[in-house]
Structures are given as C-alpha cells and as structure tokens.
C-alpha cells in the first residue's frame, strides 16, 4: 500500500491521520518517560550500563514520530479544519 502525501488527503482522512499519529506519539511519550525513569533509577543503583543508553538510542524515533504528528497538525491548521 502506497502512503499518500498529507496534501493529497481529504479533510476526513486528515483528521483520522491526526488521531492515529497523536495516539502513537502519546504512547511513545509514555514509554520514553518510563524508560528515562527506569534508566535514572538504574543509573543511581548500578551505574552506567547498556540499558542506561536505551533512551538515547530511541530518541531519534521519538523525534521522528513527534515531527510526523506536528506535520499533520500544521496541515490541518493550514486548511482551517476544526
């Protein structure tokens, strides 16, 4: 299945895409927060380990997901969709 560009989506498809991406971003934010909390706890208890670096490794994916959500949000704003 080929993905459409945001400019090619209808208003309804764009709203559905925003809800989907917001859900993904919210879930990933929660997971990142948990990882950071566990990492801080583990770092205090055990010092530096491979698991201490996991939030840094997953940070680019988090940023990419957040930017995708913001792109949809900006497209909705540019079309004046409520």
KACORLIN-V519053 format. One record per pair of residues at least 12 apart in sequence whose ideal C-beta (glycine too) atoms are under 7 Angstrom apart, sorted by the first residue. I is the first residue (numbers start at 1). GAP is how many residues later the second one is. Records with the same first field share a line. If there is no record, write none. Layout:
I=GAP + GAP
This chain:
6=65 + 66 + 69
11=68 + 70
14=58 + 61 + 62 + 67
15=66
17=55
18=54 + 55 + 58
21=47 + 48 + 51
22=47
24=41
25=40 + 41 + 44
28=34 + 37
32=23 + 26 + 30
35=19 + 20 + 23
36=19
39=12 + 13 + 15 + 16
